[in-house]
Amino acid sequence: MSELVVEDLHAVVGETPILHGVTLTVRSGEVHAVMGPNGSGKSTLSNVLMGRPGYRATSGTATLDGVDLLALPTWERARAGLFLASQYPTEVPGVHVADVLAAAFTASGRDPALVAGRMADEAAAIGFDSSLVDRALNVDLSGGEKKRNETLQLAVLEPRIAVLDELDSGLDVDALRAVSRRLEAATTGPDPIGILAITHYSRLLEVLHADVVHIFAGGRILDTGGPELVDRLEAEGYASWGA
């Protein structure tokens, strides 16, 4: 059982304060949805957790199974079991997905010879054209194809906790359904992952069922509850929380 624990996290981008005391806990098998208006700090939260340059925690803690994430460089946070599916996946010419995943397997003590077979299986599971898998990382892919590529990487790597920063943006209805089903499956079984899903839209949660919903605005969590908060949000908007 893994556990991502964020306590009273404050952070800045450059010198601008963005996060103002975020507290949440995500455990294996759980799906937490973070929903909030544009500019509320949701993506900042994901970037601070993963250690993106320019995003700096000023106080508070973030641990994964007791490991202080904020004290680690990004690659060690990944090796500790944290995965970030970016809102805007980066194109890396000359570097292929299989090479990235094989290196990650080697770094974690797993057999890189397993990567090719697992990539083929996962591409088929989410309807990702196998010819696109052989390209350089995200190069010449559409927005939706990049998001499927992120999902494939997540499924092959099997992190402990996955942070999804608007994974649903750019996906058509069929792609969203396929990706959501794969993510839902990853939260069950003998070694389930925990998911922190940042999203604007409830459609992601029609298949990827949220156990906990956080309403986020102004760099802080305004409310936490169950799926009923999504219904309230759809009916009343963020104004219901004064956001």
ZIZI-V604733 format. One line per field, one symbol per residue. phi: phi as a letter, one per 20 degrees, with the letter a starting at -180 (. if undefined). psi: psi as a letter, one per 40 degrees, with the letter a starting at -180 (. if undefined). burial: b if it has 16 or more other C-alpha atoms within 10 Angstrom, else e. A space follows every 10 residues. Layout:
BEGIN
phi->???
psi->???
burial->???
END
This chain:
BEGIN
phi->.dbecdcled bcdmdefcec necacddgnd ddddcafgme offggffffe nfgndcfdan cbcclnefff edfgffffff oecdeffcge ecgndegfff fffffffend fffefgffff fffffdmegf fffeffgmfm efgfffffff fgfgffflfe cdddelfffn efgfffffff ffffffecnf cfedcddebe cfffefdefe eccdecammb eebcaegfff ffffedmfgf dme
psi->hihhhhhfhi iihbehhdhf ghhihhihei hhhhhiiiee edddddddde fhiehhhdia ihihfehgde eiidddddde ehhhhidghh hgiehidddd dddddddeei heeedddddd dddddefhhd dddeiihehf iidddddddd dddddddgid hhhhgfdehe hidddddddd dddddeeiad giiihhhhid ieddeddghh dhhhhhifei hdihaaeddd dddddeiedd ee.
burial->ebbbbbbbbb bbbeeeebbb bbbbbbbbbb bbbbbbbeeb bbbbbbbbbb beeebbbeeb bbbbbeeebb eeebeebbeb bbbbbbbebe eeeeebbbee bbbbbeeeee ebeebeebbb ebbeebebee ebbebbbbbe eebbbbbbbb bbbbbbbbbb bbbbbbbbbb beeebbbbbb bbbbebbeee ebbbbbbbbb bbebbebbbb ebbbbbbbbb beebeebebb eebeeeebee eee
END
